[in-house]
Amino acid sequence: MVRLDKYLAQMSMGTRSEVKKFIKSGRVFVNGAPASGPEQKVTEEDDVELDGEKVSYERYVYYMLNKPQGVVSATKDNTCRTVLSLITDGTKKDLFPVGRLDKDTEGLLLITNDGVLSHDLLAPGKHVWKTYFVRVQGILEDKDIERLENGMDIGDDRMTLPAKVKRLDAVSLSLSADDPGYPGDTESCLELSIREGRFHQVKRMLAGVGHPVLYLKRLSMGSLRLDEALKQGEYRRLTPEEIAALQKK
């Protein structure tokens, strides 16, 4: 059982203080009767209504965030702004990012409170594919791509698993010259797909073939691909179809 005000806040009906006002003003009903107060206990089986609209219980929530640079992939941090500070849809306290993107890395980040799904996406044995757009220093050559695709030594106790590489050119990118992903004359762009999650893996792999990363953006994780309509720092809830695809074994 949970307090009614907490229940409503967790279901994104407002902040804790806002929903208390809703309850006290008689806008909330529980099982057909006016709520007795913010402290009233309810369960997911109770019929809760706000302004005549049913407030359905959701055990898990899933957000797609287009992470900007400058925020850290953590639930809390004493010095930096976190990705959770960008999620203003309700006041759920148990959200967390699935995996991490470096502070200077942009792109797709899944935010949820579903620990089982997080484990399935991150467990080393699952080998979930993750695809990144990368701009690197220098001109990427065939021999560099071959090393990336065959697996390579990045200083760990084992070789990386074979990656997938797609070389990109400025014309196919359809980017303006002031876009951070636009390559200069002595730079290259590529899509790199890996199925591991080692520390700084993309940066270490590309540094290992002599092409330091200048810009990094995650495009996809498993079946989930970044919504191009989301600007940096924006987010949306996953669709039922996206959730089902991620949960598919």
Stockholm file with secondary structure:
# STOCKHOLM 1.0

chainA/1-249         MVRLDKYLAQMSMGTRSEVKKFIKSGRVFVNGAPASGPEQKVTEEDDVELDGEKVSYERYVYYMLNKPQGVVSATKDNTCRTVLSLITDGTKKDLFPVGRLDKDTEGLLLITNDGVLSHDLLAPGKHVWKTYFVRVQGILEDKDIERLENGMDIGDDRMTLPAKVKRLDAVSLSLSADDPGYPGDTESCLELSIREGRFHQVKRMLAGVGHPVLYLKRLSMGSLRLDEALKQGEYRRLTPEEIAALQKK
#=GR chainA/1-249 SS CEEHHHHHHHTTSSCHHHHHHHHHTTCEEETTEECCCTTCEECTTSCEEETTEECCCCSCCEEEEEECTTCBSSSCCSSSCBGGGGCCSSCCSSCEESSCCCTTCEEEEEEESCHHHHHHHHCGGGCCCEEEEEEEESCCCHHHHHHHHHCCCCSSSSCCCCCEEEEECHHHHTCCTTSTTCCCTTEEEEEEEESCCCTTHHHHHHHHTTCCEEEEEEEEETTEECCTTCCTTCEEECCHHHHHHHHCC
#=GC SS_cons         CEEHHHHHHHTTSSCHHHHHHHHHTTCEEETTEECCCTTCEECTTSCEEETTEECCCCSCCEEEEEECTTCBSSSCCSSSCBGGGGCCSSCCSSCEESSCCCTTCEEEEEEESCHHHHHHHHCGGGCCCEEEEEEEESCCCHHHHHHHHHCCCCSSSSCCCCCEEEEECHHHHTCCTTSTTCCCTTEEEEEEEESCCCTTHHHHHHHHTTCCEEEEEEEEETTEECCTTCCTTCEEECCHHHHHHHHCC
//
